[in-house]
């Protein structure tokens, strides 16, 4: 189904890219660590590979399938790490509570 020549193929590829973007937001809310984003991204895509392999009863061998998933893995990891690093690098407020006079 994945391919550049048919409208359904382009729509499927766009769905994979949008899924990678929403999963990057999931990394921000559930993982919250920039160093762990690549690990969780690789794990999710590995389980997807296993699921596709079991469902289709053969290992995915088309070039477009691999290209789409490599691009989606890179997008998810890079955007997820960027978002997590923005949260990690925020300033820590030091004057949040007023001091009491003793």
N, C-alpha and C positions, 0 to 999 in steps of 0.2 A: 504494500500500500504506500510506503514511503517513496516518494519520487518527486522530482521537480516538474515533470511533464504534465501531470494531471492535477486538476483542482483539488481532488480529495487528498492527494499526496502532499500538496503544499499546505492544505488545511491541517493535516495530521502533523506535519513538521512544526507548524506554528503552534499547535496545541502542546507539543513537547517543549518548545521554547517557553511558552507561558507557564507550563508546569514547573520548569526549572526556576523561573522567577518567583513563583509563589512558594516553592520549596526553600528558596533563599530567605524569604521572609520567615518561614518556619524555623530555619536555623537561627535566625535572630531571636525568636521568642522562646525556643525550646533549648537550644544549645548555649547561646550567649558567650561563647568563647571562640575567638578568631583562630586559635591554633587547632581546634577540633573540627572546624568546618569541612576541611578536605577529607578527614577520616569518615565523618558521617555521610558526606556526599558520595564517596567511593563505596561505602557500605550499602547505601540505598540503591545505587545503580548496579551494584553487584547482585543484590537480591532481585532487582528487576530483570537482569540478564538470566538468572536462574529460573525465574518465573516464566519468562519467554521461552526458554529452552524446554522446560517441562510442558508448557501449554502446547507448543508447536511440535514437540517430539523430535526436534533437531536443533542443532546449534545455529544461531543466526549467522548467516554468511554473506549477506548483501552489503555492499559498500555503503549505500545510503543509510542503512540502519546504524552501522558503526559510526559514520560521520555525524549523524544527528545526535547520537548518544555521547560522543566525545565532546561535541560543542555544548550540549546541555550540561554535561558534567563540569566542564570548565566554567560555564556561566554560573551555575549554581554555587560552585565553590568560590569563585572570585567575588560575586556579588554578596554572598553570605558572609564571607570573610571581611569584606569592606564594611558592611553594615555592623557586624559585631565589633570591629575595631573602632568604629565611630562611637559606639557605646562604651567600650573599654577605655578610650582615651579622653573621655569627658573629665572636666575638672571635678575634683572632690571638694565640696563646699566645707570649709573649715570653720566658718563663722555662722553655723546654722542655728545654734542655740544661744540665747543671751547668757552672759556670765552673771552669777549671783554674787552679791556683795556680802562677805562674811566678816 
